[in-house]
Amino acid sequence: MLLRRNFGQAPCLLHELLPKAARIALLVNPANKTNAETTLRETRDAARTIGIELPVLEASNGEGIDAAFATAKRERADAVFVANDAFFTSRRLQLALLSVHYGLPACHPERESVEAGGLISYGTDMIDVYRQVGVYAGRILKGAKPADLPVEQATKFEFVINLIAARVLGVEVSSSLLARADGVIE
């Protein structure tokens, strides 16, 4: 089994990109309760470490996402951190458009959202995960019992920046962040 976890780094990268940010809203899907609770717990720890407020917004449908961004703007959030959730990945274009509409920079958990117009992403390198899945499946095909195989965590994460979105949002990206990025969309 492969686990995809590393929530703590993403809010820190978003805060490094926006050092004056004091409130970064966390968008979670309450329909995916276990994931929402885990994300909240781990992200709250990171927020506490870097000294930012973390208001929580919930959305489990398209209208909920619209309302969450309106609430984030009304409550003076400086940015939005989007939780890792398949529903949000499927709504990546809506998230990118709302980010621009409300002037709220957003951090996403996967590259695809940044390719759709999001500002930054930090998350599991899915190509590496697929490779690990292949190795895992190979072990099973060679006779290993699945119950005897260890749980493995993702080992490679990628940080992607969309400079087009940065320009639209008026966000200046430091050369140190650009140097650390695994991918830059220009």
C-alpha positions in Angstrom: 0.0 0.0 0.0 1.3 3.5 -0.8 0.5 6.6 1.2 0.5 10.1 -0.2 1.1 12.5 2.7 3.1 15.7 3.3 0.7 18.4 4.2 3.0 20.5 6.4 5.4 21.7 3.7 2.8 23.3 1.4 1.4 26.0 3.8 5.1 26.9 4.6 5.8 27.3 0.9 2.7 29.4 0.4 3.7 31.5 3.4 7.2 31.9 2.0 5.7 33.1 -1.3 3.4 35.5 0.6 5.4 36.5 3.7 2.9 39.1 4.8 0.1 36.5 4.8 -1.4 36.2 8.3 -4.6 34.2 7.3 -4.4 31.3 5.0 -7.8 29.6 4.5 -7.9 25.8 4.4 -10.4 24.3 1.9 -11.5 20.8 2.8 -14.2 18.4 1.6 -16.4 17.3 4.5 -17.7 14.4 2.4 -14.2 12.9 2.7 -14.2 13.1 6.5 -11.0 11.0 7.2 -9.0 13.0 4.7 -10.4 16.3 5.9 -9.6 15.6 9.5 -6.0 14.4 8.7 -5.4 17.4 6.5 -6.7 19.8 9.2 -4.7 18.2 11.9 -1.4 18.3 10.0 -2.0 21.6 8.4 -3.0 23.2 11.7 0.4 22.1 13.2 2.3 23.7 10.3 0.2 26.9 10.6 0.9 27.1 14.3 4.6 26.7 13.6 4.8 29.6 11.1 2.4 31.8 13.1 -0.6 32.1 10.7 -4.3 31.8 11.3 -6.0 28.9 9.5 -9.7 29.4 9.0 -11.3 26.3 7.7 -13.7 26.3 4.7 -15.7 23.3 3.6 -17.0 22.5 0.1 -18.4 19.2 -1.3 -19.9 20.6 -4.5 -19.3 23.3 -7.1 -21.6 25.8 -5.3 -19.8 25.1 -2.1 -16.5 26.0 -3.7 -17.9 29.3 -4.9 -19.2 30.1 -1.4 -15.9 29.1 0.2 -13.9 31.5 -1.9 -16.5 34.3 -1.3 -16.2 33.6 2.5 -12.4 33.6 2.3 -12.5 37.0 0.7 -15.1 38.4 3.0 -13.1 37.1 6.1 -9.9 38.7 4.7 -7.9 35.6 4.0 -4.6 36.3 2.3 -4.6 33.0 0.4 -6.2 29.6 0.2 -4.6 26.2 0.8 -6.6 23.5 -1.1 -6.6 20.1 0.6 -5.7 17.0 -1.3 -9.0 15.6 -2.5 -10.1 13.9 -5.8 -13.2 16.2 -5.9 -11.0 19.3 -5.8 -8.7 17.9 -8.4 -11.8 17.4 -10.7 -12.7 21.1 -10.0 -9.2 22.5 -10.6 -10.3 24.9 -13.4 -13.1 26.3 -11.1 -10.6 26.7 -8.3 -8.1 28.6 -10.5 -10.8 30.9 -11.9 -12.1 31.7 -8.4 -8.5 32.4 -7.2 -8.1 35.0 -9.9 -11.7 36.4 -9.5 -11.2 37.0 -5.7 -7.5 37.8 -5.9 -6.7 34.9 -3.5 -3.5 33.1 -4.3 -3.9 29.3 -3.8 -1.7 26.4 -3.1 -2.8 23.0 -4.5 -1.6 19.4 -3.9 -1.0 18.5 -7.5 0.7 19.7 -10.6 -2.5 19.4 -12.7 -4.1 22.3 -10.8 -1.2 24.6 -11.5 -1.3 23.6 -15.2 -5.0 24.6 -15.1 -4.1 28.1 -13.8 -3.5 27.7 -10.1 -0.5 29.5 -8.5 1.6 26.8 -6.8 1.4 23.2 -6.0 3.3 21.0 -3.6 2.6 17.3 -3.6 3.4 13.8 -4.5 5.2 13.2 -7.8 2.6 10.9 -9.3 5.0 9.5 -11.9 7.1 8.3 -9.0 4.1 6.9 -7.3 3.1 4.9 -10.4 6.6 3.5 -10.6 6.4 2.4 -6.9 3.0 0.8 -7.6 4.6 -1.1 -10.4 7.3 -2.4 -8.1 4.8 -3.3 -5.5 2.6 -5.1 -8.1 5.8 -6.9 -9.3 6.5 -8.2 -5.8 2.9 -9.6 -5.6 3.2 -11.2 -9.1 6.4 -12.9 -7.9 4.6 -14.5 -5.0 4.8 -12.0 -2.1 1.7 -12.0 0.0 0.1 -8.5 0.0 -0.5 -8.7 3.7 3.3 -9.2 4.3 4.3 -6.2 2.3 5.1 -3.0 4.2 3.1 0.2 3.9 5.2 2.6 1.8 5.0 6.4 1.7 5.7 8.5 -1.3 9.3 9.5 -1.4 9.3 12.1 -4.1 7.4 15.4 -3.9 7.3 18.2 -6.5 6.9 21.9 -6.2 5.5 23.7 -9.2 5.0 27.5 -9.8 2.8 29.1 -12.4 4.4 32.5 -13.2 1.4 33.5 -15.4 -0.9 33.1 -12.5 1.6 34.9 -10.3 1.6 37.9 -12.7 -2.3 37.9 -12.8 -2.5 37.8 -9.0 0.3 40.4 -8.6 2.5 38.0 -6.7 6.2 38.4 -6.9 8.0 35.1 -6.9 11.5 35.2 -5.3 14.5 33.8 -7.1 15.1 31.4 -4.2 11.6 29.8 -4.6 12.1 29.6 -8.4 15.4 27.9 -7.8 13.7 25.3 -5.6 10.8 24.6 -7.9 10.7 21.3 -9.8 8.6 22.9 -12.5 7.8 26.5 -13.6 5.0 27.4 -16.0 5.7 30.5 -17.9 
